[in-house]
Amino acid sequence: MSQIPLVAVAHGSRDPRAAATVESLLSLVRARTAAAVLTSYLDHAPPAPVKVLEGLSGSEAVVLPLLLTAAYHSKIDIPGMLAQAGTRRPRLRVRTAGTLGPHPLLVTALERRLAEAGVQIGDPSTAVVLAAAGSSDPAANATIATMARSWSAAGWWAVRPAYASAASPGPASAVRELYDSGAPRVVVASYFLAPGHFADKVRTASLAEGATAVSPVLGAASEIADLILLRYAEALRHARTAVAV
């Protein structure tokens, strides 16, 4: 694989568990590639993406958002920071990879975490709440809703989307609505990359509403590491195709 460095851009959090989880995930990625894998954060934790890009010794890089859906951060924040980096290092060629989601590997990782929480995957007597952070971008929330509809084909009683902020329903409301609809059992799949405020909020509220299990965050799952390298390869392949044309 190319030696062009991969600059991963995570959301960032004041919660130290988040950075530790991102580093554990990127350690898995480093074990799978010869390329340099560098960490950066949009907010709340150093280093910033611009700082990392400024410090590169080479002339190329792939910036890869560690974001589960395409929303404000990937559409506005990251392009803005790349423009800033371009004014400081005009000769640096930066390729931007796609966000992690949506992708089937994320569903596989969700199932791994549910199984770790004692949930039988595809159990027809179990309903699932797919709990995401939520966004002011309707397209991002629609992506979660589409994932839920697709995942319901795995055999579950039902799969419903829910959002920790910025959109409805909230996870607790979704749990309650599923029980009111007759679901024998309701579990919550945590669609978060790392621990933090939203993941904790979802767990507490969902268990209080009667959810029988809440899965851990995706974290350092092997499927996520594989997906990061897939997005990296896609960015490199797209760039080669563009040059060839």
Secondary structure, DSSP 4 states (H G I P E B T S, - for coil): -----EEEEE---SSHHHHHHHHHHHHHHHTT-SS-EEEEESSSSSPPHHHHHHT-SSSEEEEEE--SS-SHIIIIIHHHHHHHHHHH-TT-EEEEPPPS-S-HHHHHHHHHHHHHTTPPTT-TTEEEEEEE---S-HHHHHHHHHHHHHHGGGS-SEEEEEESSSSSS-HHHHHHHHHHTT-SEEEEEE--SS-SHHHHHHHHHHHHTT-SEEPPP--S-HHHHHHHHHHHHHHHHHHHHHHH-
